[in-house]
Amino acid sequence: MAINLAKRASDKVVERFRLGSCTEGIFSNRWKWTGVSTVTVYSVDKLPLQSYDKTKAEGSRFGTLTELGDTVQEMTVTDDKAFNGSIDKGNNTAQMMIKAASGVLRRQTDEVIIPYVDTYRLKKLAEGAGLTETGVTLTKENAVETIMRAGVKMSNAKVPREGRVLFMGESEAIKVKLADQVVGTEKLAEEAIVSGVCGTIDGMQVRVVPDEYMPEGVVFLIVRRGAAVAPKKIETYRILEEHPDIDGAVVQGRLLHDCFVLETLKDGILAAKSAGE
């Protein structure tokens, strides 16, 4: 750790680049974790379809009586992260007060917490995906068709078309942007696909994320909104202006959160994996 004391310099801080959350808006909010760390979700099983026997004299003409079962999924929030930093008044004064506590807290949220949460969620979504495509390698010749065929696999699993979101890293997105199907379209359609988070492919909203956000070996993810939940059980960010151990401020934060794919809706997530995965 280095504390760079100012001699004669600007009192302006050079900010780093930052991104907003790439994963917000795709999760179900049906369940509340207020006051609990575990939520139990019940889903009702399907009944077998049988032939109706109108000639049967005894017993049920509707077939064998089957007790309606259910499936239980327990989701326990476990990922508990925190940070704890001090801003010594002496150092801060010598640095022209560049470490305003509120600014430090905002930077920590934007540059550390949000990227961590996005990366964690994408990993959990890929791990819980009910559908997979293996041996996938995108090229500018096959990128659009490969993504569309993955969409067909979801449709054949009876996943509704509306509300699908496509996640892919920046490097893979280049192949889509250079695809013949994109370059050859009229201007408005071309812009719709190339423009990243606002674009669409086969009705799916495209969210292009930094390569490091994508799980290892995953080329792209298709997620249907509501197929997963991402609870934030505890979200604490605070500034302690008067701390007994230092002459200065302390910036603290804690995030207890998680991400779960709903078992009965797992086909609403498709993970396209590269060769060898």
KOLDRENSE-401810 format. One record per residue (C-alpha): residue in three letters; x, y, z. Coordinates in steps of 0.5 Angstrom, whole numbers, plus 500, padded with zeros to 3 digits. Layout:
<recs>
ALAXYZ;...
</recs>
This chain:
<recs>
MET500500500;ALA503507498;ILE501514501;ASN503519496;LEU503526500;ALA502532495;LYS508537495;ARG505542490;ALA499538486;SER492539483;ASP487537488;LYS483534483;VAL483526483;VAL484522477;GLU478518476;ARG478511474;PHE473508468;ARG467505471;LEU461501469;GLY454500471;SER451493473;CYS450489467;THR446484470;GLU440488474;GLY433487471;ILE433480470;PHE431477476;SER425475479;ASN423479486;ARG417474488;TRP421472494;LYS423476500;TRP429475504;THR427480510;GLY428477516;VAL431470514;SER437467510;THR434461507;VAL427461503;THR424454501;VAL420454494;TYR415449493;SER413447486;VAL407442484;ASP409436480;LYS405434473;LEU400429473;PRO401423468;LEU396423462;GLN392417461;SER387414457;TYR380415459;ASP377408459;LYS369409458;THR368401458;LYS371400464;ALA365398469;GLU369398476;GLY374403478;SER376410475;ARG375411468;PHE380417468;GLY386412470;THR390410476;LEU389415481;THR396419483;GLU397423489;LEU400430487;GLY407431489;ASP411437490;THR419439489;VAL422443494;GLN428448493;GLU432451499;MET436457497;THR440460503;VAL444466502;THR452465503;ASP456470500;ASP458475505;LYS463480503;ALA466486506;PHE471492506;ASN474496511;GLY478502510;SER481508514;ILE482515512;ASP487518516;LYS486526517;GLY493528517;ASN495524511;ASN488527508;THR490534509;ALA497533506;GLN494530500;MET489536499;MET483533502;ILE483528496;LYS480522500;ALA473525501;ALA469519505;SER463520501;GLY467519494;VAL471513497;LEU465510498;ARG462511491;ARG468509488;GLN468502492;THR461501490;ASP462503483;GLU469499481;VAL469493486;ILE462491489;ILE458492482;PRO463488478;TYR464483483;VAL457482484;ASP456482476;THR461476475;TYR459472481;ARG452472478;LEU454470471;LYS458464474;LYS452462478;LEU447463472;ALA452458468;GLU453453473;GLY445453474;ALA443453467;GLY438447465;LEU440447457;THR447447454;GLU451447448;THR458444448;GLY464445443;VAL461452441;THR466456437;LEU464463434;THR466466428;LYS464472424;GLU461467419;ASN457463424;ALA456467430;VAL449469429;GLU446462426;THR449459433;ILE446464437;MET439463433;ARG440456434;ALA441456441;GLY435460442;VAL431455438;LYS433450443;MET430454449;SER424455444;ASN423447444;ALA424447451;LYS418451451;VAL421457454;PRO417464452;ARG421468447;GLU420474450;GLY424477456;ARG431473453;VAL437477455;LEU444475451;PHE450476455;MET457475452;GLY464478452;GLU467484448;SER471479444;GLU466474442;ALA461480441;ILE466483435;LYS465476431;VAL457478432;LYS459485429;LEU463483423;ALA458477421;ASP455477414;GLN448478417;VAL450484420;VAL454488416;GLY449486410;THR443489413;GLU440496412;LYS443501417;LEU437501422;ALA438494423;GLU445494423;GLU445499429;ALA440495433;ILE445489433;VAL452493433;SER450497439;GLY451493445;VAL447493451;CYS441496447;GLY442491441;THR438485439;ILE439479436;ASP433474434;GLY429478439;MET434477445;GLN437484448;VAL444483448;ARG448485454;VAL456486452;VAL460485458;PRO468485459;ASP471479458;GLU473477465;TYR466478467;MET464471463;PRO465464467;GLU471461464;GLY469456458;VAL463460457;VAL462463450;PHE455466451;LEU449466456;ILE442466454;VAL438468460;ARG430469461;ARG428474465;GLY425471472;ALA429464471;ALA433466477;VAL433470483;ALA439475486;PRO437477493;LYS441482497;LYS440480504;ILE444485507;GLU447491504;THR451496509;TYR455502506;ARG457507512;ILE462512514;LEU464513521;GLU467520522;GLU469519529;HIS473513530;PRO476511537;ASP482508533;ILE484513528;ASP484521527;GLY480521521;ALA474517518;VAL473510517;VAL469507511;GLN466500511;GLY461496507;ARG458489507;LEU454485502;LEU451479504;HIS448476497;ASP447470492;CYS444468486;PHE440462485;VAL437459479;LEU430456480;GLU429449479;THR423449475;LEU425454471;LYS432452469;ASP431451462;GLY430459462;ILE438459462;LEU442456456;ALA450456457;ALA454456450;LYS461453452;SER467452448;ALA470446446;GLY473442452;GLU468444457;
</recs>
